[in-house]
Amino acid sequence: MNPEATHRAGEATSQQTAQDRPSILLYLAGLVVTLSGLFAVNYTYNDPGAQLIYLLAAFGYASSYFLRWRGVKTLSVGLLLLMIGLAVVTFVNPSTLPFFNNQDQTDDRILGLLQLFVWASILHSYTLLNDSTVLFACVPCMTMLALVSARNPDPAIHQDFLVFVAASIFLLIHENYLRTTHTRIFAAPKQRRSLYSGQIALALACLFCTLVLSNLVATPLRAMGQALFGAIFQQSPYYQRYLPLSSSTSTQVQVSERNHIRVASGPVTSSDQPLFEVTSPRPLYWRGEVLTLYNGIGFEAASTSSPTEQLFPAEQSDTQRIQQYEDITGPMGSVDTSPHHFILPLSPLELDETQMQHSMEIKQRVHVVGGTILQIYGAGNIRSLDVPYNTLAYDQLSEKLSAPDPLHIQSIYTVVSRVPTEDPSILRKASSSLSDVPPFIRDTCLQTAVNGHDDPALRQLALQITRGLHNNYDKASAIRAYIASHCKYNLHAPPAPTDQDVVDYFLFKSRQGYCDSFGAAMVMLCRYAGIPARLASGFITGEVRGDNTYLVREKDKHIWAEVFFPQIGWVPFDATEGAQEVTTSPGTMGRIKDFLSWCFAHGALPALILCTVMALLTFVLWNELGRRLRRNRWTAELAPERFVTNREVIAYYLQLCSFLARKGLPRASSMTPDEYLHTLTRILGDGDWQSLMQTITQLYTEARYSSRELSTEEVNAMKQHISQLRTLLRHYTASASRMTVTAAT
């Protein structure tokens, strides 16, 4: 065979061998990219099988890395066929696939697409048999993030996107580095420096575009996407439920309730984003849900064996339904969709309107002007409502009313509520006997024990505050006044430690927090005083905008306590009224401190994750920058167009020289390899090391000065000889002026 062809074949073989070696950093970055996309979908749809999905993705990456390391390349065809089959099934019926499957949203086309991309990402993680396929993981994950962010503007999704961008940038740069280091084109130091400079410039450009330009184009892109998507699917029943009354696209804030509240979880932020206007004859609190079960770190909805109930419109003719709707909202005009009238079943936590003495019926008109609202809000005990939906989901124990789809901008719904009196003279006359409290409310809303144990300090404080008072109204008022005077309102309060009761921590240690801490303290002190109480979540009245009209913004989101009075109902008690506000801007260092406090206050897992990320970052910087700088220093004297195998041999020799220098046997810059070998012989004497060092020196001389390309076998021999030599010299110290090193050592 032609010697030149032999050299070329050997070069191709060595390059192919190098390219087949998987990079653990590349696979870790790909895993982060995939998990960021899966997290966005899970966070939006709150899927209970998310942990299994994450585990499948991690196992897929681990399997692909192991199979590539072992040289197995036979999985692609079968998994590709399976992906095609799953795609067909998803488009035919989105509810067929397990995981990320919500029976209440089976007609959601976006959910069907997300299911497809979720499973595509999972299956793709098992086919990562080269660097290019790892890089392709960015495509489905970027699509998932785009679909989710179009309907979920939650800040957590934005942070998840930044994680995706960071991992993707590293993935691009590292894959480019791996690809270019396997070629001869960039062997010269000048060309290598040019390559690194281009990679750094690319990374900085990507970061700039992500952090700056995205803020300029995100809103118009979202508006364009919503308009295009609505035009494509406007014939679907999914969208005909809520045809828009205007083209406003103010959907930056998502509004919903989650059936649980984690109290004192750390600093919070809010905006002036308008959400809805309420027309009501009285200024009230607009409630979204109530929570009754206290667990030491927050509140949850009371457990029940009955699932969320699906409500359907009451039996009414179209004429009756439209007339009732127009009585409150005005003429419907040319709107194609008609409202539906719903009558709510009585919650076991509420009184019938005949039992609510001195109560009154309040009609509210809610006009959505911004945000992505997934919840029906209304005052007091909602009895009926008119909304442009065919069905609603209603949880009787949390009194949470959920819409099947987001309320569209400019949509209108009406609520009819039974609101209790707040007249102090009437509330003082209400019975304070627990025997007059309905059994279910007594059993549910007087719970104080957490894990079977009461808090003696809270009980003693409640008795101290209410001593000498003889009715529940005065007792509740005294508790509210105590909390407001002893605790400060601070939106940037640090989180409570997870190993302490949050109410105890708030009242006796931190004495600062925001509405959830105030509300939780109010509820628990009332319960310890023998007064039934619960936590409510929703919005305060809002800004007065005219006669009986109130504009509610995101910053009006609120949590408060409600106290039960027999024959009257649930009366709001807001402990934040009168509290001193000490909220200040935290600044950059303050935000870092808040973040670190949050991490270490939520148990060992966030702190462990933070330490792991820092360790990985240090490892990446050391390997990606430090090793390259060392390699550039070692190979700065090399001639251009050096063979890959020759460069490896030279690098191994220079690494050995660094090892010998640490042993007190440095090689002077003016020494030739042979002179260095003679110097070592003079110092160390004869021994088994000498033959190893002679072979190493000969291979290095060949690689450094000859035009011949060394074979892969010679590279492996170089590594083996260096390993044996390092073993022989591991006990050598420079304190001995002369010693003999033998294989026996």
N, C-alpha and C positions, 0 to 999 in steps of 0.2 A: 504493500500500500504506500501511496505517496506520503512522505514525512509530513508535508504541510497539512494534508488531509487528516493524518493521524493526530496532529496537534489540534486541529479544529474540532475533531471528534472528541478528543480529551477535554478540550475547553467546554464544549457543549455538555459533556457528561458531568463535569464539575459544577457548571452553572445549574444544571438540572438538579443535581444532588443538593446544592445550596437552597434552591427554590423550594424543594420538597420539605425542608425543615420548617415546621410550624413555629410561629412566634406567639408565645403566651400573652404578650402585651396586646398583640393584634386581636386575639380571641377575647381577651377581657374587655377591650374597647367595644368590640362588636356586641358582647353580651350587655353592656351598659346601654348601647343604642337600642337593642331589642327590648330590654326591660323598660326603658323610658316610653316607648310606644305602647307597650302592654299596660303600663301604669296609667297612662292617660285614659285608656278605654275603661279600665277597672274603676278609676276614680269617678268617672262620669256615670257609669251604670251600676256601681256598687255591687259587683258580682261576688257571691260567696265562694266561688271556685277560683278566685284570683291566685291564691297561694299555690294551687296546683298548676296553674298556667305558668307562673314564675318558675316553679320547680322543673316543669317540662322544658322550658327554654334553657335554663342553666344546665340541665342534663344533656340537652341537645348539643350545646357548645362543648361541654366536656367530652361527649362521645365523639364529636367531629374531630376535636383536637387529638384524642387518643388514636382514632382510626387513621388519621393522616400521619401521625407519628409512626404508626405501625405499617404504613404504606397501603392501606385498604382503600379501594376506590370503586365500590360496586353498589352504592346506595342511591345514586342520583336518579336513575330511570324509574325505579319503583316509587320513590317519594314524589317524583314529578307527576306520575299518573295519579297518585292519591290526591295531590293538590288540585289537579284538574277535576277529579270527581267531587271533591269538597266544594269547589267553585260552582259547579253545576247545581249541587244540592242547595247551596246557600241562596242562589238566585231564584230557584224554584220555590223554596220555603225557608225563610230566614230562621224559623223556630226549630228547624230540624237538628242543628248542631248543638251539642252540649256545651256548657260554659258560655258566659256572656249571653245568656238566653233569658229574656224577660217576657213572660207570657202576656204581660199587659201591653207590650210594645211590639207584637208580632208583625204589625203592618208598618213598622218603621224601616224604611229602605236604608237609612244611614246605618242602623244597627246591623242590617244584613251585610252591608259592605264592610263594617268593622269586624264582624265575625269572620268574613273571608280573609281580611288582612291579618287578623290575630292568628288564625290557623296557618296562613301562608308563612308568617314569621316563625311559628313554632316548627313547622315542617322544614322550613329553610335552614333552621339551626342544626338539622341533622345531615345536611348536605354540604358542609363547609370544608371541601377537600382542597381548596387553594385560596390564595389571598384575595382574589377577585370576588369569590362568592361571599367571603366575610364582608367585603366592602359593600356588596349589594344589599346587606341587611339594612342599610340606611333608607332604601326606597320604600318598603312597606311601612316602616315605622314613621317616616316623614308623612306618608299619606294618612296614617292613623291620627297623628297629631293635628294635621290640617282639618280632618273631618270633625275631630272632637272640639278643637278650638273654635270652630264655626258656631257651635251651639253652647259651649261651656267656657266662658271667659274667666273662670276662677283663677286667682293668682297661683294656685298650686300647679295648674296646667302651664302657666308661663314659666315657672321655675323648672318644671319638668322639661320644657322645651330648651331652656338654657343648658340643662344637663345633656340633652340630646345633641345640641350644637357642639358643646365641648368635646364629647366623646367622638362625634363625627369628624371634627377637625383633626383630632389626634389620629383617628382611623385613616383619614386621607393621607396625612403626612407620613405616618409610619408605614403604610402600604407602599407609598412612593419611595420611601427610603429603602425598604426591603427589595423592591423591584430594581432600583437603580444600582444598588450595591452588588447585584449579581451580574453586572455587565462590565465590560472593559472600558466603556466610553468615559466613565467618570473616575478612572484610576488616578489621573493627575491631581495633585493638591489644588491647583487653581480651579480645575473643573469641579472638584468636590466642594470647594468653598462657594462657588457659584450656585451649585445645587442647594446647599444648605441655606444660603441667603434667599433663594427663591422660595423655599419651603417656609421660612420664617415670615417672609412678606405675604405669602398666601394665608398663613394662619392669622396674621394681624388684619388682613383685609376681611377675612370671614368674620372675625370678632367685631370689627367695626360695623360691617353691614348688619350683623345680628342685633347688636345692642343699640345702634343709633337709627339706621334706616328702617328697621322693623317698626319702630314707634310711629314713623311717618306714613307707612303704607298699610299697616295692619287694619285700621278702620275702613278705608275705602275698599280694600280687598275683601274684608268680611261682608261689607254691604253689597259688593258686586257678586260675591258668591251666594249670598242669600237671595238676591234678586234673580240670578241665573237659576239657582236650584228651585226657587219657587215657580219660575216660568216653565221649567221642565216637568215638574211634578204637580202642577196646579190642578190637574184633572183627578189626582188621587184623593180618595176620601180622607186620607190622613191630613191633607192640607185644606180641604173644603170645610173642615170643622171650624176653622178660624181664618176666613178670608180677611185681609187687612182692610182697615178703614182709612189708613194713610200709609205713606211710604217711609216713615221714619225708621231709622236703623240704629237707634240708641240701645244697644244690647250688650254693653260692656260688663254689666254686673249680673251675676246669677243669684236668684233668690229662691230659697227652699228651706225646709226643715228636715232634720235628720233622725228624729226619734230618740236622740240622746244629746246630752250637752256635757262636754268635758270642761269642768269649772276651773278657772285660774290656769289656763294653758299657756299663758305668755302674752306678750304685747300684741295688740290688734290695731288695724288701720281701717279706715272707711273713707268714702268719698262723698261729694255733693251730688252724685248722680241721681236725678229724679227717677222715681220708679212708678208711682201712681198717684192720682188725685182721688180723694174721697169726699163725697158730698154727704153730710150727715147733720141732723139737727143738733147733735151734741158732740163736743170734742171727746173722743174716747181712745182707748188703746186698741189697735187692730191685731188680733191674736191669730197665730198660725197653728199652734199646738200647745198642749199641756203635758207636763212630765211629773210623775209622782214617786218613782222608785229611786231612793238615794243609795249610792254604793260607796261612798267615801271619797270618790274623785269626781263625781258628777251626778246627773239625774238621767233616768231613762223612763220610757213609757211603761206603764204597768203591764206585766206579762198577762197573756190571755191565750186561751186555747182556740179562740176564733180568729181567723186571719182577717186581713183588711177586706172590708165589704165593698163590693161593686154596687154603686147606686145607679139607677136608671130613672128617666124622667117620670114624673107623676102623670096619671091619666088625665090629659087635658086635650081639648081640641086646639088646632093651630090658631084659630081666632082668639080663644081665651088666653093662650100662652103669649101671643104677640101683644094683645091688649094689656096684659099684666106687665109685660116688659116695658111697653111704651109709657105706662103710667108713671114710671120712675125715670127712665132714660130719655124719653122723648121719641119722636117719630123715627122709625128705622130707615126710612128713605129707600135706597136701592140695594141695600145689603142682601146678598143672596142667601146667607145662612140665618136661620131663625133661632131664638133662644129656647132653652129647655128649662122647665120648671122642676126643681128637685125639692122634695121634703125629706129632711134628715130624720133618721130614727133617733130616739132619745138615748143619749149616752148614760151609762150607769153612774157616771160622775156628776150628772146634772139633775136639776129638779124640773118637773113638769111646770109649764107656765101657770097652771092653776095653783101650784104650791109656792110660787115666787111672789110673795106679797109685796105690794108697792113697786113692782117692776113695771117696765114700760117696753113697748115694741118700738124698735129703731130700724128704719130702712136706710140702707147705705148704697150709694152708687159709686163703684170703683172703676176709674178710667185709667188704664195702663198707658204710661207715657214713656217708659224706658225700662231697660234691664231685660233679663230672661227670667220670667216669673213662672215657677212651676207649682205654685201654691195658691189656694184660695184663702184670703185674709178677711176677717170680719170681727166685729165687736161682740163681746159677751157670748151668750148661748145661741148659736146660729140655729134657726129652725127651718129656714127654706132659702133658696137662692135660684137665680135665673142666670144661666151661663150658656154660651154657644157650644156646648159639648153634648155628645150622646150618652156619655157615662162619666162618672167620677169615682175615685177611690176614697173610702172613708174609714178611718180607724176610730172606733167608738171610745177607746180608752185614752188615746192621745188627742182626740177630736180634730185630727189632721185631715184636711180635705185636699187631695192632690188631683191636679188636672192631668189627663193623659198626654197632653202636648203642652209646650210652653205657650203662655198667653201672648198673643201677638200684640205688637205695639198698636195703640189706639183702640184695642178691644175694650169692651165694657161688660161688666157683670154687676148684678145687684144682689144684696144680702139682706135678709130680714132676721133680726136678732131680738132675743128677749134679754134686756139689760137690767141688772138689779139696782136698787136704790143705793146711793152712797150718803144718804142723810145721816149724820152722826147721831141725832136724837133717836132715829128708828133703829140704827144698828146697836145702840147701847141697850135697847130694850129686847134685843134678840136673845133667845135662850142660850145659855152657856153650858147646858147639860149635854153630855155626850149621848145620852139616851134619845135625844131628839135629832141626832145626826143619823142619816140613812146608813144601814150596816156596811154597804160596800164602800162608801166614802170614809166611814170610821176605820175600817180595816186597811184601807189603802193610803189615806192621807194623814195618818198619825204615826207612820213608820219612822222610827228613830234608830233602831239597831242596825249596825253594819257588821256582817259576819257574826251575828248573834250577840253583839256587845253594844251597849249604850256608851255615850261619852259623858262621864260624870261632870267634866268641866262645863260642857254646854248646858247640861241640866241645871247645874248650880247657877250659871249665869242667867238662864231664863227665869228661874225662881226669884233671883235677886232683882231683876228688872221689873217683874210683874207683882212684886210683893205689895200688898195693900190695895190692889185693884180687883174689882169684883165683876167685871163683864169683859167679854172677849174683845170688844172694840177698843176699849181703853188699854187692854193688855197688848193687843197688836200695834196700837199707835205708840205705846211706850217702847216696844221692841224696835219699831221703825225709827223712832227718834234716837234711840241709843246707838244703833248702827250708823246712822247718818252723822252723829256727833263724834263718834270714836274712830271712824274709818274714812279714808280719803279716796276720792275717785281718781284713778290713774290708768289711762289706756295703755301705758307702757310698763305696767307693773310686771315684775318677773314672775315666772311660773311657780306654782306651788310644787314642792317635792312630791314625787309619786308615792313615797312611803309614809305620808302623813295625811290625815283627814283634812280636806281642803277648807272646810268651814272652820274647824279648829285653828288651822294655820292662819286663815284670814282674820279671825277675831282676836287671837291672842299673840300673834307673832308679826305678820307683815302689816296688818291694818291698812292695806291699800289694795285696790283692785278696781275692776270695772263692773258692769251691771250683773254679770253672772255670779260673781262673788257676793255682791249685795243681796241679790235675790235668793241665792242658796242659803245665806246666813239667816235671812228673814224667815224662810220656810222652816228651817230646822229649829230655830229658837221658838217659833210659834208651836211647833209640834211638841217640843219639850215642855212648853207651857200648857199643853193639853188642848191646843187649838188646831183643827184640821187646816192644812195648808198645802199648796202645790206650786210648782214653778211653771210660768207661762212664757212663751217665746213669740215674738212678733215685732210690731213697730209701735212707737209712741205716736201721738196725734199728728205731728208734723207741723209744717209752716202754714199759717192762716193765709189764704189766697182770695178771700172774698166771703160773701155770705154763706156760711156753713160749708165752705170748701177748704180742704187741707191738702197741701202738697207733701208727700212722703218721699224722703230721700234715703239713700243707702245708709247714711250716718244716723238715721232714726231707728235702725235695727236695735232691738232692746229685749231684755229679759227682766221679768219682774215676778213678784209673789202674788198669789191670790189666796185669800182667807175665806173659809166657808162659814156662813151664818145660817142656822136652821130657819126654814120658811122664807129665806131671802135669796140665797145663792152665793156665788163666788164674787167677792169684791176685791179689786186690785189694790195692793199695797206696795208702793214703789219706795224702797229704802234708799235709793240714790237721791231722792228729793231732799235738798238741804245739805247734802254732803259737800265738803270742800273739794274742789277739783285741783289736782296738782299735775295734770298731764303737761309735759313739755316735750319739745322735739329732742329725740335721743342723740342726734348727730351720728357720724360714722362710727366712732368708737363705742357709742352707746348701743348702736345696732349690733355691732360685733359682740358686745358683752351680753346683750339680750339673747342673741343666737346661741352663744356658749352656755348661758344659763338654761335656756330651753333644752339643749342637748343633755346636760348633766342632771336636769330635774326630771327627766322622763325615763329614769332607770338606766341600766347598764347598756342596753342595746344601742340607743342613739350615740352614746359616748364611744362605744366600741366601733360603731360604723364610722364616726368621725376620725378616730385614731387609725382605723384601717385605711380610710381614704388618704389621710396625711402620709401614712407609710407607703402606700402605693404611689402617691405623687412623688415622694422622695426617691423611691425606687426607679420610677420612670425618668426623673431628671438625671439621676446618677447614670442610668444605662443609656439614655438617649442623648445626653449632652456630655457627661463626663467621659464615657467610653469613647465617644467620637473625638473629643478633644485630645485624649491620650493617643488615639490611633492616628490623628493628624500629626501629632508631635513626633510619633515614631516613624511615620512614613513620609515625612516632609522631604527627605533626601532621595526618595525613590524617583526613578525615571518614569516618564509617562508610558501608558499602554502596557503596564506590567500585567502578567497573567494572574488570574484569581488565585490559583493554587500557590504561585510564587509569593503573592502578597500574604497569604495565610502563613506560610513558612517564616517569612520575615517577621510578621507580627508575633508569632510564637517565640522566635529567638529573642526579640526585644523584650517580651514579657519575662523570659528567663533571665535576661540581663538585669531587669528591675528586681527580680527575686534575689539574685546573687548580690546586688548592691545592698539590699536590706540585710544580707548576711555579713556585710563588711567586705565584699569582694567586688567593688565597682569597676566598671570598664571605662577607661578614659576615652574621650571623644576622638583622640588621635590614634587609638589602637586599631590595628586590623584584627579580624577574627582570629587569625593564627597567633598574633602577638598576645591577644587576650587568653588564648588557650595555654600558651607557654607560661604566662603570668600565674594562671591558676595552678599549673603543674608545679611551679616553684613554691607556691604557698601550701598547697594541699598534699603534694607528694603523689606517689604512684598509688593506683587503686582501681577498683571497678568503675568509678565515675569517669575515668580518663577515656575509656573506649566509647562511653556514651557521649561525652562532650566532643570527642573527635567526629563522630557521626553527625551530631547536631551542627557542628561548625562547617562540615563539608556540605550538608544540605543547605545551610544558610548561604554559603558562598555561591553555590549553584543558583539558588533563587535570586540572589542579589546581583550577581555579576554576569551570569551567562544568559544567552538568549533562548535557552531551552525551557520549555514548560514542564514543571514538575507534575508528576502524576498524583492522583488521589491517594494511592498506596504510600507514596513518599510523604505526603502530608500526615497521614495516620501514623507512619513510622516516627515522624518528627514529634508528634504529640506523645506517643508512647515513650520515646527516649527521654523527653523532658520530664514526664511524670515520674519515671524511674530515677532520674537524676535528682529531682526535688525530694523524693523519698530518702535517697542516700544522704542528702545534705540538710535534712530537716533539723538535725541536732547540732549542726556546726555553728560555732560562734567565733567572732573575730578575736576573742581574748587569747585563743591559742595561736601562737605564731606559726605552728606547723603541726599537722596531724594527718593521719592516714585514714581515709574513708573506704570502707570495704562493704561488701554485700551483707556481711554478717550483722552489721548495725541495722 
